[in-house]
């Protein structure tokens, strides 16, 4: 079976795919207890960001929302679409567009922290009570001597 992967972008102010992104975020939250943002917060942040979206045969399978300053607000990949390089591809595209890429990750989300470190992100600090539910976060930044070049290779083949 052939799978067509299509990249789409929602520019700031464009919410064409916000419902699909919300549904995917909720699927991830229900299965993994991460991405716990409330609907209003999520849609407002999505509206203000640039959303990079990957679709397989017209189904949203991955998305990343980034602010103008390179701060990664959300990164999500459908559980059944993992291990296809989608998250790396999205982060690579964001890294190409921004001099600095940063994000927060829940301190208990070992998968996310491991993923970001694998790409060359460095933990800059821990922030206690960062999340609404009292959860702690790590602030991460893509390092200068990171895999930025390797990430660019992913985009350009």
Secondary structure, DSSP 8 states (H G I E B T S, - for coil): ----EEEEEE-TT--TTHHHHHHHHHHHHHHHS-----HHHHHHHHHHSEEEEEEETTEEEEEEEE-TTSEEEEEEE-GGGTTSSHHHHHHHHHHHH-S--EEEEETT-HHHHHHHHHHTEEEEEEETT-STTS--EEEEEE-TTSSHHHHHHHHH-
